[in-house]
Amino acid sequence: MHHISIRTADIHRAIAFYECLGFRMETRFTTGYTLACWLVGWDSRIELLAIPEPKPAVDGFHDQHYVGYYHLSFDLTVHLGDRLTLADWLDTFKTQLGEQGLPWQLLLKPTQQVIGDRLYQVAFVADSDGLPLEFLWELGHVS
């Protein structure tokens, strides 16, 4: 996959949010009608598009009947190894956002979940536009 594209109400706030998450600016451009950029990090690329006269985002996290893209998922196991717990990492991320005057919204506190033959800790946070982001931390195999 080349990139994930996110429409944002405030591109500068969204850039700052994703930079706190570890992304960095790759390139800025226009799409003909709006500002845009590519951010790189986590072995992926995010495209942000500034939307003139934005409407509030659909609440895909709480609306169980919503159909469409649901969330981005970040594997902290690969990114950080075993240096922190998920709760510690979330606290650090929350502090970084606060220092930048950016919003913090925890959608789901760290919860254990079995997926296939693996046990994970999973948490959800809203990005600067309220879109859900999932953070996974693999705890090991289940028997």
Secondary structure, DSSP 8 states (H G I E B T S, - for coil): ---EEEEES-HHHHHHHHHHTT-EEEEEEE-SSSEEEEEEETTEEEEEEE-SS------TTT-TT--S---EEEEHHHHHTTSS-HHHHHHHHHHHHHHTT----EEEEEEEEEETTEEEEEEEEE-TTS-EEEEEEEEEE--
